[in-house]
Amino acid sequence: MKRTVLVKRRLAHALALLGACSALGLAPMAQAAPDLYYSASAQVYGSIYTTFTSPLLGDGSFSLNGKSDYQSNWKGSGNVSTGVADATFTIATGPGGLDPVYDLVTSAGKYGMGYSGQAEAAGLSLRTKISSHLVDDTGALVQGSPADLKSSLSADASAGWSQQFFIAATAAKPTGSYGAILVSATLDGGFPALSDPSVYNDGWSNMQISSRFTDTAGVNYSSNFNINAAANDPAWTGSKTVYKKLLFQYGTVFNLNAYQYASVSNNGSADFFNTGRITSIELPFGATLESGAQQAGLGDLAALYGTVTNSATVDDINTNWDFGNNGGGFNPPVPEPASSALLLAGLGVLGLLAKRQRRER
């Protein structure tokens, strides 16, 4: 009889604990995360585009590829960084008549050009910088595109990563239901002055965060946002953070990608080696996040994504599905860190239940 009463009490306590988990938005039985993908790459490259007119062939054009460098990282490599991709390419001025291609590209040696850049994906931080120059035979920077020069230079430093995310079902959101995460990304850098500040600095940078997944019904979804910067934009102050919501399905793996580049043309300088990165993620109420970067050993949530919190309510606008614009163009209020308060409340409830259990024994 006593044993029957004890079993009933333990069953009641177990049900009470499950109820407490449900009230807190915690899934009583966690859904195991699958093996998740992660890779990263960094590259520096450039090219020179030349047009010409031939008496026999007519109008034509060709591209000359400059030096490039490519570095990569992937899950299982044991590396935190791709390593730094580094490339420098220069065409000097000089005497004409020695090489017909050289003569076409440089107007018989009257003009010289080149670029130098670096790129790295250091964990999930993206670093890019690039500079270029177009000079005359005195070594002075050349403004614009001279009429007697039929060539133009462009160069890029790019870095990016791709990984899979997984959010298991919660007490409030079963497997197959839909939600969103609120992600903030920060692009940080600037445009150093050229050796001749009077010459136009043709440099710019861009960072893009995107997500995509195929739901259990076979429907494809994607959402993304960009941060842009340019040397000629007086509004650029050196750093910009943007918040957007990205869509997902509970219990379904989804991809998250980040890509950043710094670009220049002729005379330009763009230094965004100070990193572009995700700086916060707001998860739905009761949800936990697993990512490919975590499984690759690159760090915990805080190290990888900055401030990670949970919405305070199940129906929070920041983390609810948005069919209207598929997450694009949505600019929600900046989230408040609510997860700490939620965790403390949950521990308090569980502590009271445990204390009552000891008294009843």
N, C-alpha and C positions, 0 to 999 in steps of 0.2 A: 504493500500500500504506500509506504513511504517513498519507495522507488518510483512508483507511478506519479506521485505528487511532484517529486523532483524533476522527472522528465517533462511534466506539464509546465513547471515553472521555467525550465530551460527553453522550452519551445516558445513560451510567451515572451521571454527576454529576447530570443532570436528574432521573433516577429517584430518586437519593439525596435530593435536595432535596424532591421530592414526598413521599417517605417521612418525612422530617423534619417536614414540614408536617402530615402525617397523625398522627404521634406527638404533636405539640403540640396537636392538635385544631383546626388551622387548615384551612379549606377552600382547596384549591389554586387553584380557579377561583371567584372571588367571583360570587355571583348579584346582578345589578344591582337596586337598589331602585327600585320604581315611584314615580311622582309621588304624594306623600302629602298628605293634607288637614290643615289646622289652622284653627281659629277660636276666638275668645274673646269673652266678653261680661260686662258688669257692669251692675247695676240697683239702684235704690232705689225702693221703693214702699210704700204703706200704705193702710189702709182703716178705716172706722168702721162697725161693725155695730150697728143699732138695731132694737129690737123695740117694738111698740106694740099697744094694744087700742083698736079703734074700735067705737062703739055700732052703726054701720051695717055696717061691713065685717068686724068680728070681729078676731081676732088676726092680726097681720102683721109683716113685717120688711123692711128694706132695707139695702143697703150703700152707703156714700158713699166714693168713691175719692179719696184725697188726691193731692198732687203726686208725680210720679215722674220719674226720669231714667234713660236707657238709653244705654250706650256699647258699642262693639264693635270687634273687631280681627280680621283674617283674613290668610291667606297671600296675599301680593301687595300688601298695603296699604302696605308700607314702614314700618309702625309697630311698635314693640316693646310698647307698652302700649295698652289700650283707651282710656286717659284715665280720669279720675275721674268716675263718676256721682255727682251731688250733688243732694239734694232736701230741702227743709224745708217743713213744712206745719203751720199753727197755726189752731185755732179758739179765739178769745178769749171770756172771760166777758163778759156785758153785759146790757142790758135785754131782756126778753122781749116778745113781742107784735108784733114787726116782721116775722117770717118763721116760718111754721108748721113748716117743716122744721128750722130752727135751734132752735125751741122743743123739738121732739121730741128732737133730738140732744143738746142741752145742758141739758135740764130747765129751759126758759125762761131760759137764760143763767146758771144757777147754777154750771155746771161748764165748764171749758175743757180742751182737750187738743191734742196735737200730737206731731210727731216730726221728727228730723233725722238724716240718714245719708249715708254715702259708701261707694263700692265701686269696686274696680279689679282688673283682671287685668293685672299688670305682668310681662310675659313669661309665665312659668308660675307666678308667685307670686300668690296670691289674697288680696285685702285687703278686709275688710268691717268696718264699724262702724255702730251705730245707737243712738239713745236716744229715749225717749218720756216724756211727762208727762201726768198727769191732776191738775188743780188745782181748788180751789173758788174762790168769788168773792173770797176774801182773798189768793189766790195761793199758798196752802199745798198741798203734795202731799196727795192723798187716798188713804188706805189701802184696798185692796180695791175692791169694787164697791158703791157706795152704793145703798140700796134705791130711792131716788127717781131714779136714773140708769139709763136703759134702753139705754145705749150702751156699747160696749167698743171699744178701739182696738188694732190690731196693725200692726206695720211690719217690713219686712225689708230688709236690704242683702245682695245676693248677687253672686257672681262665679264664673265657671267657664270652662273651656276643653275643647275636644274636638279630638283629633288621631288620626292613624293611625300605627301602628308597623309595622315590618317587620324580621324576623330571617331572614336567608338560611340555606339548608342549610349544615351543617358537615361535616367529614370523618366525624364520628361519627353525625350525625343528617341523613339525606337529606330532600329535599323531601317534604312530606306527613306526616312524623313529628311527634310532639307534645312540647311542653315547657312550662315555666313560667318567669316572671321573678319574682324576689323584690323587692317594692317596699316602701319605707318612706315614710310620709307623716307630717308634723309639723303639728299645729294649735297655733298660738301666739297667746295673747291673754288678756284678762281682762274683769272686770266692774267698771268704775269705780263708786264710791259715788254714790248719788243725793244731791240737795241736802238731803234729809232722810234720814239713814242709818237711821232707825227704820222707814221705809217699805220694804215688800218689793220687792226688785229682781227683776222678772219678765223676765229676759234669758237667752238661751241661744245656742249656736252648734253647727254641725254641719259636718263635712267628709266627703265621700265620694269614693273612688277606685273606678272600675269599668272592666272590660274586656269586650269581646264580639267574636266573630267567627263567621263561617260557614265550616266546613271544606270541603274539596274534595268531600266526600260529601253536602254540603247540610245538615249538622247544625249547629244553632246552640248556641253555648256562651257563658256569661257568668259573671263572678266579680266580687265587689266587697267593700269593707269601709268602715266608718264610724269617725269619731272624734267624740264628743259632749262638750259642756261646758255647764254651767248655773251660774247665779249662786248657786243654793241647794245646790250640790254641794260639800261640804267637801273632797272628794278632789281637786278641780281645783286644780293648783298653778301654772297659767299656761302650761304647755306639755306636750304629750303626743305621743309618736312610736309608731306602730304598724307592725309588719311583717306583710305578707301576700303570698302567691304568687298571681299572675294567669296564666291559661292562654293558650296560643297554639299555632299550627301553623307549623312551619318552611316558609318560602316562601309563606305566606298573610298578606295584610295584616290586621291587627286594630286595633280602636279602643280608645283609652285616653281616659277622661274624668275630669275632676276638677271638683267643685262644692263651694262653701262658702257658707254664709249665716250672718248674725247676725240674731237676731230679738228683738223686744220686744213686750210687751203692757201697755197702760195706763202704769204706771211701770216703766221698765226701762232698762238701759244695758249694752251689750255692745261691746267694742272689740277686734276681731281684725284690725286694720289692720297688725299686725306680721307678717302673712302666714301663710297655710297653703300648704304646698309639698311636693313630693316631695324627699326628702333623700338617698335612695340607691336604686340598682337593682343587683341581682346577676343577671348574665346567665348562661346555661348555658356550660359548658366550650367554648371555641373559638368562641363566637357573637359577632357584632357587631350593634349596634342602629342603625337609621335611623328617624328620626321626622319628622313633619310640622313640628314646631317648628324642628328643625335646617334643614330645607329652606326654611323661612320666614325664615331668617337671624336667629333669636332667640338663638343662641349654640351653643357646642359642648356635648358630653355633660355635662361637669363643671359648666358654667354653668347648664344646664337641670335636671339631675337630681342634683346633688351628687356623692357618691361612687359611681362606676360600676366594678364589678369583674366578674370571671368566676369561676364555681365552679372548684374545684381538680380535680374529677373529673367524668367523664361522667355518672356515676350519682348525683350529689349530690342529697340529698333536697330541698334548697331550690329546685331548678330542674327537677325531674322532674315529669311529668304526674301529677295526682292525680285519678283518676276518682271516688274515694270521696265527696268532698264538693265537687268542682268548684272547689277552691281556697278555698272559704269556710270560715272557722273554723280555718284552719291557722295555727299560730303557731310557725314554725321558729326554730332558734337564730340569733342575730344573726350575719351572715356576717363572715368574716375577709377582709381585702383580700389576695387571692391572685393577682390579675392581674399585679402588678409582678414577682413572682417567676417567674411563668409566662413573661412576656415576656422577662426576662433569660435564662432557660434557653433559650428559642428562639433568641435572638440568638447565644448561645454556640455552639449546635449549628450554626447557619448559618455562623458565623465559622470554625469548624473545617473545615467542608466547603469553604469558599472558599479557605482556606489550603492544604488538601491539593490542590485543583485547580491552584493556582499552582505548587506543587512538581512536580506531574506534567507540567506543560507544559515 
